[in-house]
C-alpha cells in the first residue's frame, strides 16, 4: 500500500470514529440547560417584579384616594409617592435602575381612566363613568429579551414584554367639590319656599373635613 493510500485510510477512519462525540453532546446539552435556566430565572424574577410594581401602584392609588383640598393636590400627592418609591426608596429603586426593568410614565386619575377606556372599549362605554380611578404604569421586562446561542432569540420585536400594572381604588371627594355641592344644596333649599329665601346667603356655618 502506498503512503498516499495509507493516509486516506487513516483519514477515513478518523472521520468515522466517535471520539469527541460525547464532548459535542455535552456542549449542546449544557447550552440547552443553561438557556432554559436563564429563561426560567428571568420569568420567575419578572413575576416577582410585577408584584412589587403592583404594590407601588397600590400605594400610589391610596395617596390619590385620600381626600384633599383639590383634585390637583390629590394627583400631586400620588405622584410624589410614586417618585419616592421608585427613585428614593433603595430596595425598589435598585430594581428599576439596572436596566433589566423599565417603568413608563405614571398615569393617575383621569389620565389612567382615559387610557384604559381607550384600550378596553366595547359598545355602551361611557367616558365619564369613573370606573378606572387610580394609578397605572407600564412595566417593560427587558430581562426577558435574551439571545441564546444555537437556539436564537426569545423575542421577535424589541420592547415586546410590556404589561400595564394598575390599581383602581376610587377617589374621595375634595374640599372644593364638597363646598360646591353644599352651595348648590343651599341654593336649592332656598328655592323650595319663599320663606327660606329670607335666610341670608352666609347665614349658616358649613362644617366639612378634608373632602368629606
C-alpha positions as a LaTeX table, in Angstrom:
\begin{tabular}{lrrr}
\hline
Residue & $x$ (\AA) & $y$ (\AA) & $z$ (\AA) \\
\hline
Unk1 & 0.00 & 0.00 & 0.00 \\
Unk2 & 1.32 & 3.37 & $-0.99$ \\
Unk3 & 1.91 & 6.18 & 1.50 \\
Unk4 & $-0.92$ & 8.25 & $-0.01$ \\
Unk5 & $-3.33$ & 5.34 & 0.24 \\
Unk6 & $-2.37$ & 4.83 & 3.87 \\
Unk7 & $-3.11$ & 8.46 & 4.66 \\
Unk8 & $-6.53$ & 8.19 & 3.03 \\
Unk9 & $-7.35$ & 5.12 & 5.09 \\
Unk10 & $-6.33$ & 6.82 & 8.33 \\
Unk11 & $-8.31$ & 9.93 & 7.39 \\
Unk12 & $-11.46$ & 7.89 & 6.72 \\
Unk13 & $-11.00$ & 6.04 & 9.99 \\
Unk14 & $-10.74$ & 9.35 & 11.82 \\
Unk15 & $-13.90$ & 10.67 & 10.22 \\
Unk16 & $-15.84$ & 7.52 & 11.06 \\
Unk17 & $-14.61$ & 7.41 & 14.64 \\
Unk18 & $-16.77$ & 8.57 & 17.57 \\
Unk19 & $-14.00$ & 10.13 & 19.61 \\
Unk20 & $-15.15$ & 13.58 & 20.85 \\
Unk21 & $-18.86$ & 12.92 & 20.19 \\
Unk22 & $-19.58$ & 12.96 & 23.91 \\
Unk23 & $-17.95$ & 16.40 & 24.19 \\
Unk24 & $-20.22$ & 17.75 & 21.46 \\
Unk25 & $-23.28$ & 16.27 & 23.16 \\
Unk26 & $-22.21$ & 17.83 & 26.45 \\
Unk27 & $-21.75$ & 21.28 & 24.89 \\
Unk28 & $-25.15$ & 21.10 & 23.21 \\
Unk29 & $-26.90$ & 19.85 & 26.37 \\
Unk30 & $-25.13$ & 22.43 & 28.54 \\
Unk31 & $-26.19$ & 25.25 & 26.24 \\
Unk32 & $-29.76$ & 23.97 & 26.23 \\
Unk33 & $-29.96$ & 23.59 & 30.02 \\
Unk34 & $-28.20$ & 26.91 & 30.65 \\
Unk35 & $-30.53$ & 28.71 & 28.23 \\
Unk36 & $-33.63$ & 27.21 & 29.83 \\
Unk37 & $-32.27$ & 28.14 & 33.26 \\
Unk38 & $-31.83$ & 31.75 & 32.15 \\
Unk39 & $-35.35$ & 31.85 & 30.75 \\
Unk40 & $-36.88$ & 30.38 & 33.92 \\
Unk41 & $-34.84$ & 32.75 & 36.09 \\
Unk42 & $-35.95$ & 35.77 & 34.07 \\
Unk43 & $-39.56$ & 34.59 & 34.09 \\
Unk44 & $-39.67$ & 33.98 & 37.87 \\
Unk45 & $-37.88$ & 37.25 & 38.59 \\
Unk46 & $-40.30$ & 39.12 & 36.33 \\
Unk47 & $-43.29$ & 37.72 & 38.20 \\
Unk48 & $-41.75$ & 38.99 & 41.44 \\
Unk49 & $-41.12$ & 42.44 & 39.96 \\
Unk50 & $-44.72$ & 42.57 & 38.74 \\
Unk51 & $-45.87$ & 42.06 & 42.34 \\
Unk52 & $-43.51$ & 44.79 & 43.55 \\
Unk53 & $-44.81$ & 47.15 & 40.86 \\
Unk54 & $-48.36$ & 46.22 & 41.83 \\
Unk55 & $-47.62$ & 47.32 & 45.39 \\
Unk56 & $-46.18$ & 50.60 & 44.12 \\
Unk57 & $-49.31$ & 51.35 & 42.08 \\
Unk58 & $-51.47$ & 50.40 & 45.07 \\
Unk59 & $-49.58$ & 52.78 & 47.35 \\
Unk60 & $-49.81$ & 55.49 & 44.68 \\
Unk61 & $-53.55$ & 54.95 & 44.25 \\
Unk62 & $-54.04$ & 55.09 & 48.02 \\
Unk63 & $-52.43$ & 58.54 & 48.10 \\
Unk64 & $-54.69$ & 59.62 & 45.25 \\
Unk65 & $-57.74$ & 58.14 & 47.00 \\
Unk66 & $-57.41$ & 60.26 & 50.14 \\
Unk67 & $-59.41$ & 63.50 & 50.27 \\
Unk68 & $-57.59$ & 66.78 & 49.76 \\
Unk69 & $-58.27$ & 70.43 & 49.05 \\
Unk70 & $-58.37$ & 69.97 & 45.27 \\
Unk71 & $-58.12$ & 67.19 & 42.72 \\
Unk72 & $-54.77$ & 68.51 & 41.50 \\
Unk73 & $-53.39$ & 68.20 & 45.02 \\
Unk74 & $-54.59$ & 64.60 & 45.13 \\
Unk75 & $-52.73$ & 63.94 & 41.88 \\
Unk76 & $-49.61$ & 65.67 & 43.20 \\
Unk77 & $-49.67$ & 63.56 & 46.38 \\
Unk78 & $-49.91$ & 60.37 & 44.31 \\
Unk79 & $-47.08$ & 61.46 & 42.02 \\
Unk80 & $-44.81$ & 62.28 & 44.96 \\
Unk81 & $-45.46$ & 58.85 & 46.45 \\
Unk82 & $-44.63$ & 57.14 & 43.16 \\
Unk83 & $-41.40$ & 59.11 & 42.76 \\
Unk84 & $-40.41$ & 58.37 & 46.36 \\
Unk85 & $-40.91$ & 54.62 & 45.98 \\
Unk86 & $-39.29$ & 54.21 & 42.57 \\
Unk87 & $-36.37$ & 56.64 & 42.89 \\
Unk88 & $-35.59$ & 57.27 & 46.56 \\
Unk89 & $-36.55$ & 54.00 & 48.26 \\
Unk90 & $-33.37$ & 51.93 & 47.97 \\
Unk91 & $-34.79$ & 48.37 & 47.64 \\
Unk92 & $-37.28$ & 49.41 & 44.96 \\
Unk93 & $-35.16$ & 51.98 & 43.16 \\
Unk94 & $-32.40$ & 49.42 & 42.54 \\
Unk95 & $-34.80$ & 47.13 & 40.70 \\
Unk96 & $-35.61$ & 49.76 & 38.08 \\
Unk97 & $-32.16$ & 51.35 & 37.79 \\
Unk98 & $-30.13$ & 48.44 & 36.39 \\
Unk99 & $-31.86$ & 48.34 & 33.00 \\
Unk100 & $-33.50$ & 44.95 & 33.47 \\
Unk101 & $-36.89$ & 46.52 & 34.15 \\
Unk102 & $-38.13$ & 49.89 & 32.98 \\
Unk103 & $-41.17$ & 51.85 & 34.13 \\
Unk104 & $-43.19$ & 54.06 & 31.81 \\
Unk105 & $-44.76$ & 57.39 & 32.73 \\
Unk106 & $-47.17$ & 57.27 & 35.65 \\
Unk107 & $-50.86$ & 57.68 & 34.81 \\
Unk108 & $-53.08$ & 58.93 & 37.64 \\
Unk109 & $-56.80$ & 59.66 & 37.86 \\
Unk110 & $-58.47$ & 60.88 & 34.65 \\
Unk111 & $-55.39$ & 60.11 & 32.56 \\
Unk112 & $-55.33$ & 56.48 & 33.68 \\
Unk113 & $-59.08$ & 56.23 & 33.08 \\
Unk114 & $-58.90$ & 57.69 & 29.57 \\
Unk115 & $-56.04$ & 55.41 & 28.55 \\
Unk116 & $-57.70$ & 52.30 & 29.97 \\
Unk117 & $-61.05$ & 53.03 & 28.36 \\
Unk118 & $-59.29$ & 53.64 & 25.04 \\
Unk119 & $-57.61$ & 50.22 & 25.23 \\
Unk120 & $-60.58$ & 48.23 & 26.50 \\
Unk121 & $-63.59$ & 49.56 & 24.64 \\
Unk122 & $-66.91$ & 47.92 & 23.86 \\
Unk123 & $-70.35$ & 49.20 & 22.81 \\
Unk124 & $-72.05$ & 51.22 & 25.52 \\
Unk125 & $-68.88$ & 52.55 & 27.16 \\
Unk126 & $-69.13$ & 56.00 & 28.72 \\
Unk127 & $-66.14$ & 58.23 & 29.03 \\
Unk128 & $-67.40$ & 59.67 & 32.33 \\
Unk129 & $-68.32$ & 56.54 & 34.23 \\
Unk130 & $-65.35$ & 56.84 & 36.65 \\
Unk131 & $-64.60$ & 53.13 & 36.66 \\
Unk132 & $-60.82$ & 53.14 & 36.41 \\
Unk133 & $-59.97$ & 55.71 & 39.08 \\
Unk134 & $-56.50$ & 55.13 & 40.46 \\
Unk135 & $-52.99$ & 54.73 & 39.06 \\
Unk136 & $-51.22$ & 52.61 & 36.48 \\
Unk137 & $-47.78$ & 52.32 & 34.92 \\
Unk138 & $-46.21$ & 50.34 & 32.08 \\
Unk139 & $-43.62$ & 47.74 & 33.10 \\
Unk140 & $-41.10$ & 46.73 & 30.43 \\
Unk141 & $-39.29$ & 43.46 & 31.27 \\
Unk142 & $-36.08$ & 43.91 & 29.29 \\
Unk143 & $-34.55$ & 40.93 & 31.12 \\
Unk144 & $-36.73$ & 38.58 & 29.06 \\
Unk145 & $-35.12$ & 39.73 & 25.83 \\
Unk146 & $-32.40$ & 37.09 & 25.51 \\
Unk147 & $-30.15$ & 35.79 & 22.75 \\
Unk148 & $-29.24$ & 32.16 & 23.41 \\
Unk149 & $-26.56$ & 30.51 & 21.22 \\
Unk150 & $-27.80$ & 27.73 & 18.93 \\
Unk151 & $-31.44$ & 28.50 & 19.81 \\
Unk152 & $-31.89$ & 32.10 & 18.80 \\
Unk153 & $-33.75$ & 34.99 & 20.41 \\
Unk154 & $-36.61$ & 34.85 & 22.89 \\
Unk155 & $-38.37$ & 37.78 & 21.21 \\
Unk156 & $-39.39$ & 38.98 & 17.77 \\
Unk157 & $-39.79$ & 42.69 & 18.48 \\
Unk158 & $-37.83$ & 44.81 & 20.95 \\
Unk159 & $-39.83$ & 46.07 & 23.94 \\
Unk160 & $-42.36$ & 43.29 & 23.45 \\
Unk161 & $-42.59$ & 42.23 & 27.09 \\
Unk162 & $-44.62$ & 45.21 & 28.34 \\
Unk163 & $-47.51$ & 44.98 & 30.79 \\
Unk164 & $-49.80$ & 47.64 & 32.23 \\
Unk165 & $-49.78$ & 47.30 & 36.02 \\
Unk166 & $-52.63$ & 49.19 & 37.64 \\
Unk167 & $-54.60$ & 49.70 & 40.85 \\
Unk168 & $-58.06$ & 51.30 & 40.78 \\
Unk169 & $-59.46$ & 52.24 & 44.20 \\
Unk170 & $-61.66$ & 55.25 & 43.53 \\
Unk171 & $-61.25$ & 58.75 & 44.94 \\
Unk172 & $-62.61$ & 60.63 & 47.93 \\
Unk173 & $-64.26$ & 64.00 & 47.17 \\
Unk174 & $-62.14$ & 67.08 & 47.64 \\
Unk175 & $-62.86$ & 70.09 & 49.83 \\
Unk176 & $-63.59$ & 72.19 & 46.75 \\
Unk177 & $-66.11$ & 69.64 & 45.47 \\
Unk178 & $-67.74$ & 69.39 & 48.89 \\
Unk179 & $-68.14$ & 73.15 & 49.22 \\
Unk180 & $-69.58$ & 73.35 & 45.70 \\
Unk181 & $-72.16$ & 70.63 & 46.49 \\
Unk182 & $-73.16$ & 72.32 & 49.74 \\
Unk183 & $-73.51$ & 75.68 & 47.98 \\
Unk184 & $-75.79$ & 74.12 & 45.34 \\
Unk185 & $-77.80$ & 72.37 & 48.06 \\
Unk186 & $-78.29$ & 75.63 & 49.98 \\
Unk187 & $-79.44$ & 77.39 & 46.79 \\
Unk188 & $-81.90$ & 74.57 & 46.03 \\
Unk189 & $-83.31$ & 74.65 & 49.58 \\
Unk190 & $-83.88$ & 78.43 & 49.41 \\
Unk191 & $-85.90$ & 77.93 & 46.23 \\
Unk192 & $-88.27$ & 75.42 & 47.84 \\
Unk193 & $-90.21$ & 78.06 & 49.71 \\
Unk194 & $-90.26$ & 81.85 & 49.73 \\
Unk195 & $-89.76$ & 81.92 & 53.49 \\
Unk196 & $-86.43$ & 80.13 & 53.06 \\
Unk197 & $-85.19$ & 82.99 & 50.90 \\
Unk198 & $-85.26$ & 85.26 & 53.95 \\
Unk199 & $-82.20$ & 83.47 & 55.26 \\
Unk200 & $-79.02$ & 85.39 & 54.39 \\
Unk201 & $-76.52$ & 83.85 & 52.00 \\
Unk202 & $-73.90$ & 83.49 & 54.72 \\
Unk203 & $-76.34$ & 82.69 & 57.44 \\
Unk204 & $-75.17$ & 79.18 & 58.13 \\
Unk205 & $-71.83$ & 77.66 & 59.05 \\
Unk206 & $-70.53$ & 74.95 & 56.74 \\
Unk207 & $-68.55$ & 72.34 & 58.63 \\
Unk208 & $-66.74$ & 69.82 & 56.44 \\
Unk209 & $-63.49$ & 67.98 & 56.89 \\
Unk210 & $-60.83$ & 67.31 & 54.28 \\
Unk211 & $-63.04$ & 66.21 & 51.41 \\
Unk212 & $-65.87$ & 64.61 & 53.40 \\
\hline
\end{tabular}
